[in-house]
Amino acid sequence: MPKIAGIITNLKEAQTAKFQGADIVEIRLDLFSKNQLKTAPQLFQKIKKQLKLPIILTIRKKSEGGSFSGNEKERSSLFNRFIPLSDFVDLELSSANNLGNIINLTKKFDKKLILSYHNFKKTLKYSQLLSFLKASQAHKPFLTKIAMFVANDNDFLQLLNFCKIHSKLSNIAIIPMGHLSQLGRVICPILGSYLTYGYINTPVVANQLSLKQLKIILG
């Protein structure tokens, strides 16, 4: 059964996500202000204690669609603080070498590592997707996540085929963006994608489905 995740920045959003059927919440610390970061540990604790929802920790860098404005040393420091409070840790594969300590820390605290790739401009060829998956698996993550722009029907079908084949071999999450992305966010979980994202109040990206819609469709 695919997991449905909602992105949250406060307890009220987490409560709404729970009510709407989220299986997991993602806390994007790159979206937090300095004041919000001061109280973020309490947010993690309340979600785990009150809502019993698993938490994905994400501090997305700008080159992959995030908002974190600091350097990698500062990002590493944040990961160090919040990994013990999380259940999953999402790290870009492109940062795996520079932030290898984060991978080690994730495993030390027995958290589930998600290695991810985000491309908002183009679709990778099948061979490139396969190379990315192999590079990710070398780090032995729990899940490999690929969020990628889809330009046309051929790109769309290629991504679905990749999802269908490789979801049987390892945990992967395929998230299409662009052409037919709304349909893809439903079909990919049906084909075996481990994780999909729904919005709580307003879409985070174009053509995103709501948590409510995904829960009705996917059950």
KOLTIZA-141140 format. One record per residue (C-alpha): residue number from 1; x, y, z negated. Coordinates in steps of 0.1 Angstrom, whole numbers, plus 5000, padded with zeros to 4 digits. Each point is the difference from the previous one (the first is absolute). Example, Ala and Ser with C-alpha at 12.3 -4.5 7.8 and 13.67 -1.06 7.14 Angstrom:
+-----+------+------+------+
| seq |   xx |   yy |   zz |
+-----+------+------+------+
|   1 | 5123 | 4955 | 4922 |
|   2 | 5014 | 5034 | 5007 |
+-----+------+------+------+
***
This chain:
+-----+------+------+------+
| seq |   xx |   yy |   zz |
+-----+------+------+------+
|   1 | 5000 | 5000 | 5000 |
|   2 | 5015 | 5034 | 5010 |
|   3 | 5006 | 5026 | 4973 |
|   4 | 4985 | 5034 | 5004 |
|   5 | 5020 | 5029 | 4986 |
|   6 | 4991 | 5036 | 4992 |
|   7 | 5025 | 5029 | 4996 |
|   8 | 4995 | 5019 | 4968 |
|   9 | 5016 | 5030 | 4982 |
|  10 | 4979 | 5001 | 4968 |
|  11 | 4979 | 4978 | 4977 |
|  12 | 4967 | 5012 | 5014 |
|  13 | 5010 | 4989 | 5035 |
|  14 | 5012 | 4966 | 4985 |
|  15 | 4966 | 4996 | 4983 |
|  16 | 4982 | 5008 | 5033 |
|  17 | 5022 | 4975 | 5019 |
|  18 | 4992 | 4973 | 4975 |
|  19 | 4963 | 5007 | 5003 |
|  20 | 5002 | 5000 | 5038 |
|  21 | 5017 | 4966 | 5000 |
|  22 | 5037 | 5006 | 5002 |
|  23 | 5022 | 4970 | 4991 |
|  24 | 5031 | 5021 | 4997 |
|  25 | 5008 | 5037 | 4996 |
|  26 | 5031 | 5017 | 5014 |
|  27 | 5015 | 5029 | 4981 |
|  28 | 5018 | 5023 | 5024 |
|  29 | 5024 | 5018 | 4977 |
|  30 | 5013 | 5020 | 5030 |
|  31 | 4966 | 5018 | 4999 |
|  32 | 5003 | 5010 | 4963 |
|  33 | 5010 | 5034 | 4988 |
|  34 | 5027 | 5004 | 4973 |
|  35 | 4973 | 5004 | 4974 |
|  36 | 4981 | 4969 | 5012 |
|  37 | 5032 | 4980 | 4998 |
|  38 | 5004 | 5009 | 4963 |
|  39 | 4967 | 4982 | 4992 |
|  40 | 5003 | 4973 | 5027 |
|  41 | 5012 | 4973 | 4975 |
|  42 | 4967 | 5004 | 4981 |
|  43 | 4981 | 4996 | 5033 |
|  44 | 5017 | 4967 | 5007 |
|  45 | 4993 | 4987 | 4965 |
|  46 | 4963 | 5010 | 5001 |
|  47 | 4994 | 4984 | 5034 |
|  48 | 5015 | 4967 | 4988 |
|  49 | 4983 | 5001 | 4966 |
|  50 | 4966 | 5014 | 5008 |
|  51 | 4994 | 4989 | 5036 |
|  52 | 5022 | 4969 | 5002 |
|  53 | 5011 | 5009 | 5036 |
|  54 | 5034 | 4991 | 5014 |
|  55 | 5020 | 5030 | 5010 |
|  56 | 5022 | 5006 | 5031 |
|  57 | 5028 | 5025 | 4993 |
|  58 | 5008 | 5021 | 5030 |
|  59 | 5023 | 5030 | 5004 |
|  60 | 4998 | 5005 | 5037 |
|  61 | 5028 | 5020 | 5017 |
|  62 | 4992 | 5026 | 5026 |
|  63 | 5015 | 4981 | 5030 |
|  64 | 4974 | 4974 | 4996 |
|  65 | 4970 | 5022 | 4994 |
|  66 | 5005 | 5008 | 4963 |
|  67 | 5003 | 5032 | 4980 |
|  68 | 5030 | 4994 | 4978 |
|  69 | 5023 | 5031 | 5003 |
|  70 | 5029 | 4988 | 4978 |
|  71 | 5031 | 4980 | 5009 |
|  72 | 5004 | 4963 | 4997 |
|  73 | 5017 | 5002 | 4966 |
|  74 | 4969 | 5018 | 4987 |
|  75 | 4977 | 4975 | 5016 |
|  76 | 5020 | 4972 | 4985 |
|  77 | 4997 | 5015 | 4966 |
|  78 | 4962 | 5002 | 5003 |
|  79 | 4999 | 4963 | 5012 |
|  80 | 5020 | 4991 | 4969 |
|  81 | 4976 | 5017 | 4977 |
|  82 | 4968 | 4986 | 5015 |
|  83 | 5009 | 4964 | 5012 |
|  84 | 4994 | 4986 | 4965 |
|  85 | 4965 | 5014 | 5000 |
|  86 | 4991 | 4987 | 5034 |
|  87 | 4990 | 4966 | 5016 |
|  88 | 5011 | 5007 | 5036 |
|  89 | 5028 | 5022 | 5012 |
|  90 | 4998 | 5014 | 5036 |
|  91 | 5034 | 5009 | 5015 |
|  92 | 5008 | 5008 | 5036 |
|  93 | 5022 | 4974 | 5016 |
|  94 | 5021 | 5030 | 5013 |
|  95 | 5009 | 5007 | 4964 |
|  96 | 5008 | 4965 | 4990 |
|  97 | 5037 | 5004 | 5004 |
|  98 | 5003 | 5034 | 4983 |
|  99 | 4976 | 4990 | 4973 |
| 100 | 5010 | 4964 | 4995 |
| 101 | 5000 | 5006 | 4963 |
| 102 | 4962 | 5005 | 5002 |
| 103 | 4996 | 4966 | 5016 |
| 104 | 5021 | 4985 | 4972 |
| 105 | 4980 | 5018 | 4973 |
| 106 | 4967 | 4989 | 5015 |
| 107 | 5011 | 4964 | 4998 |
| 108 | 5015 | 5005 | 4965 |
| 109 | 4966 | 5012 | 4987 |
| 110 | 4982 | 4972 | 5019 |
| 111 | 4981 | 5025 | 5022 |
| 112 | 4989 | 4992 | 5035 |
| 113 | 5020 | 5018 | 5027 |
| 114 | 4984 | 5014 | 5031 |
| 115 | 5023 | 5010 | 5028 |
| 116 | 4983 | 5024 | 5024 |
| 117 | 5003 | 5017 | 5034 |
| 118 | 4980 | 5030 | 5012 |
| 119 | 5000 | 5014 | 5035 |
| 120 | 4975 | 5026 | 5009 |
| 121 | 5012 | 5006 | 5036 |
| 122 | 5006 | 4968 | 5019 |
| 123 | 4993 | 4963 | 5001 |
| 124 | 5030 | 4976 | 4996 |
| 125 | 5004 | 4972 | 5025 |
| 126 | 4993 | 4965 | 4987 |
| 127 | 5037 | 4992 | 4998 |
| 128 | 5006 | 5031 | 4979 |
| 129 | 4972 | 4990 | 4977 |
| 130 | 5015 | 4966 | 4996 |
| 131 | 5034 | 5015 | 4993 |
| 132 | 4985 | 5023 | 4974 |
| 133 | 4983 | 4970 | 4983 |
| 134 | 5032 | 4980 | 5000 |
| 135 | 5020 | 5029 | 4985 |
| 136 | 4973 | 5004 | 4973 |
| 137 | 4999 | 4963 | 4992 |
| 138 | 5038 | 5001 | 4994 |
| 139 | 4992 | 5019 | 4967 |
| 140 | 4974 | 4974 | 4990 |
| 141 | 4971 | 5024 | 4994 |
| 142 | 4965 | 4989 | 4989 |
| 143 | 4985 | 5019 | 5029 |
| 144 | 5011 | 5017 | 5032 |
| 145 | 4978 | 5029 | 5011 |
| 146 | 4999 | 5016 | 5034 |
| 147 | 4979 | 5031 | 5007 |
| 148 | 5004 | 5009 | 5036 |
| 149 | 4985 | 5023 | 5027 |
| 150 | 4981 | 4982 | 5027 |
| 151 | 4998 | 5017 | 5034 |
| 152 | 4978 | 4977 | 5021 |
| 153 | 4982 | 4967 | 5003 |
| 154 | 5032 | 4981 | 5007 |
| 155 | 5017 | 5014 | 4969 |
| 156 | 4970 | 4991 | 4980 |
| 157 | 4998 | 4964 | 5012 |
| 158 | 5037 | 4996 | 4995 |
| 159 | 4997 | 5011 | 4964 |
| 160 | 4971 | 4977 | 4994 |
| 161 | 5019 | 4971 | 5015 |
| 162 | 5030 | 5007 | 4978 |
| 163 | 4977 | 5002 | 4969 |
| 164 | 4983 | 4967 | 5009 |
| 165 | 5032 | 4980 | 5005 |
| 166 | 5023 | 5014 | 4973 |
| 167 | 4974 | 5003 | 4972 |
| 168 | 4999 | 4962 | 5000 |
| 169 | 5038 | 4999 | 4993 |
| 170 | 5004 | 5028 | 4973 |
| 171 | 4981 | 5028 | 4982 |
| 172 | 4997 | 5029 | 5024 |
| 173 | 4977 | 5030 | 5002 |
| 174 | 4993 | 5015 | 5034 |
| 175 | 4984 | 5035 | 5001 |
| 176 | 4992 | 5014 | 5034 |
| 177 | 4998 | 5038 | 5006 |
| 178 | 4987 | 5018 | 5030 |
| 179 | 4982 | 4981 | 5028 |
| 180 | 4973 | 4976 | 4986 |
| 181 | 5015 | 5004 | 4966 |
| 182 | 4967 | 4999 | 4982 |
| 183 | 4992 | 4966 | 5016 |
| 184 | 5036 | 4988 | 4993 |
| 185 | 4996 | 5008 | 4963 |
| 186 | 4972 | 4974 | 4999 |
| 187 | 5014 | 4974 | 5024 |
| 188 | 5035 | 4999 | 4986 |
| 189 | 4989 | 4989 | 4965 |
| 190 | 4977 | 4973 | 5016 |
| 191 | 5031 | 4988 | 5020 |
| 192 | 5020 | 4997 | 4968 |
| 193 | 5014 | 5034 | 4991 |
| 194 | 5004 | 5000 | 4962 |
| 195 | 4991 | 5036 | 4994 |
| 196 | 4979 | 5028 | 5014 |
| 197 | 4993 | 5035 | 4989 |
| 198 | 4967 | 5019 | 4995 |
| 199 | 4994 | 5036 | 4990 |
| 200 | 4982 | 5009 | 4968 |
| 201 | 4986 | 5035 | 5007 |
| 202 | 5016 | 5013 | 5033 |
| 203 | 5020 | 4982 | 5026 |
| 204 | 5038 | 5001 | 4995 |
| 205 | 5006 | 4994 | 5038 |
| 206 | 4978 | 5002 | 5031 |
| 207 | 4975 | 4971 | 5005 |
| 208 | 5005 | 4986 | 4965 |
| 209 | 4971 | 4980 | 4986 |
| 210 | 4987 | 5006 | 4965 |
| 211 | 5005 | 4975 | 4971 |
| 212 | 4962 | 4995 | 5000 |
| 213 | 5000 | 4992 | 5038 |
| 214 | 5029 | 4975 | 4997 |
| 215 | 4985 | 4983 | 4970 |
| 216 | 4967 | 4995 | 5019 |
| 217 | 5017 | 4987 | 5031 |
| 218 | 5028 | 4979 | 4984 |
| 219 | 4981 | 4989 | 4969 |
+-----+------+------+------+
***
